[in-house]
Amino acid sequence: MSNIACALTIAGTDPSGGAGIQADLKTFQELKCYGMSIITSVVAQNTTGVQSVHHIPLQMIDDQIDAVFSDIPVGAFKTGMIATVDMMQLIAEKISNNPAPYVMDPVMVATSGDSLIAENARQFLRDHLLPLTALVTPNIPEAEFLTNVKIQTLEDMQTAAELLVHHYHAGAALVKGGHLSGEAVDFLYDGKEMHRFASERIATKNTHGTGCTYSAAITGYLSQGFSLMDAVKQAKYFVTQAIRHSFDIGHGAGPTNHWAIREEVFNNE
């Protein structure tokens, strides 16, 4: 068997390249993972927002999953945009017997503020997909919805992380503090210990695709055999550098720089 780390993303697209499937595959590539993708929805979006969405037929999603799972060992996989209950039911059935670590980025709203998931699907995601995860990576608005807890402080973030594991049965929870002020602090709760990851807050509007990139980096590191804590630690650094060196392109929130670490290595040689 090959020792190549293989990582899979199940998500929607972004033709402008900053988020979704495209951001995930860029991240996998930078981390030297063999990236694979299953498309759930084709999304016409860019740095200014979402213009339209076309959902892939369920049979085609089913066929894509079978094509990957029947042929290539998956070291770790993630989900991003899963827009409907029908999609979630299918994906839950398909992944429930796959032993690879599952990272859920509970995508509900784009950076621009556009909704990416049906209202009734939010509840299904929490009740049926969340218990299958090795890790869920909500930002504060997503964590508030999933837990019904208002998050205004670092203590509230930790409470939400504990609820996601003990009450809603996620394997572990990484609650991201990008929507608060001060340091950019994230909390990882693994069911036993609370781990704090902090970085300076970078003053930029160019944060398109940060959630996709962060969760993809965690998935990529997990596919290489990293422990959950080390995967999050490395991914936190990766996404921080991607934001620090983000691109001021487009007319809205620009994308992160997926090759920021590679550029950093080149500059230090």
ZIFEN-V68214 format. One record per residue. N is the residue number from 1. NEAR is the number of other C-alpha atoms within 10 Angstrom. Layout:
[[N,NEAR] [N,NEAR]]
This chain:
[[1,4] [2,7] [3,6] [4,13] [5,21] [6,23] [7,29] [8,30] [9,29] [10,25] [11,26] [12,28] [13,26] [14,21] [15,14] [16,17] [17,20] [18,28] [19,30] [20,32] [21,31] [22,21] [23,27] [24,34] [25,26] [26,22] [27,28] [28,27] [29,17] [30,17] [31,22] [32,15] [33,23] [34,18] [35,21] [36,18] [37,22] [38,21] [39,21] [40,29] [41,24] [42,18] [43,20] [44,16] [45,21] [46,22] [47,24] [48,16] [49,18] [50,18] [51,10] [52,9] [53,15] [54,11] [55,16] [56,14] [57,11] [58,14] [59,11] [60,13] [61,20] [62,16] [63,12] [64,16] [65,20] [66,12] [67,12] [68,15] [69,15] [70,8] [71,8] [72,11] [73,17] [74,20] [75,23] [76,26] [77,28] [78,27] [79,29] [80,26] [81,25] [82,27] [83,25] [84,19] [85,18] [86,13] [87,20] [88,19] [89,15] [90,15] [91,20] [92,17] [93,11] [94,14] [95,17] [96,14] [97,9] [98,15] [99,10] [100,19] [101,20] [102,25] [103,27] [104,29] [105,25] [106,26] [107,24] [108,23] [109,14] [110,20] [111,20] [112,16] [113,11] [114,14] [115,15] [116,19] [117,18] [118,13] [119,13] [120,11] [121,19] [122,21] [123,14] [124,16] [125,21] [126,18] [127,15] [128,14] [129,22] [130,25] [131,21] [132,21] [133,22] [134,21] [135,28] [136,28] [137,26] [138,26] [139,20] [140,23] [141,16] [142,19] [143,25] [144,17] [145,15] [146,21] [147,18] [148,11] [149,16] [150,14] [151,20] [152,14] [153,12] [154,15] [155,11] [156,16] [157,26] [158,22] [159,17] [160,28] [161,29] [162,27] [163,21] [164,28] [165,22] [166,13] [167,12] [168,16] [169,21] [170,25] [171,21] [172,25] [173,29] [174,29] [175,27] [176,24] [177,24] [178,16] [179,13] [180,15] [181,11] [182,12] [183,14] [184,17] [185,21] [186,24] [187,25] [188,26] [189,25] [190,20] [191,17] [192,9] [193,9] [194,14] [195,15] [196,13] [197,18] [198,16] [199,13] [200,11] [201,16] [202,16] [203,8] [204,14] [205,14] [206,25] [207,25] [208,28] [209,26] [210,24] [211,26] [212,29] [213,31] [214,25] [215,32] [216,35] [217,30] [218,30] [219,34] [220,34] [221,27] [222,26] [223,25] [224,19] [225,13] [226,15] [227,13] [228,19] [229,16] [230,14] [231,20] [232,25] [233,18] [234,16] [235,23] [236,22] [237,17] [238,24] [239,27] [240,23] [241,19] [242,23] [243,26] [244,19] [245,21] [246,22] [247,20] [248,16] [249,11] [250,13] [251,10] [252,17] [253,22] [254,23] [255,27] [256,27] [257,28] [258,28] [259,18] [260,20] [261,19] [262,11] [263,12] [264,12] [265,9] [266,9] [267,8] [268,6] [269,5]]
